[in-house]
Amino acid sequence: MLVLSRKIQESIVVGGCEGFERLLKIVVLEIVGGRVRLGFEADKDVAVHRGEVWERILANGGRVNPAGDASPPLA
């Protein structure tokens, strides 16, 4: 695991090795009372999920329902 320290308005860029195109830019927006607000900039074709949603997607065989989440479609 890579651990980095960032201050408000500082960012981290993911990707950019091949062709120098970034996949994701993460910006620290705010730090209040032990909570950090992050902003994510990515192309529309790059999926960005919270960790618990990603785990459900994996458990669901990589399928995302039409509502855009990993829970099974309602019957």
Secondary structure, 3 states (H helix, E strand, C coil): CCCCCCCCCCEEEEECCCCCCEEEEEEEEEEECCEEEEEEECCCCCCCCCHHHHHHHHHCCCCCCCCCCCCCCCC
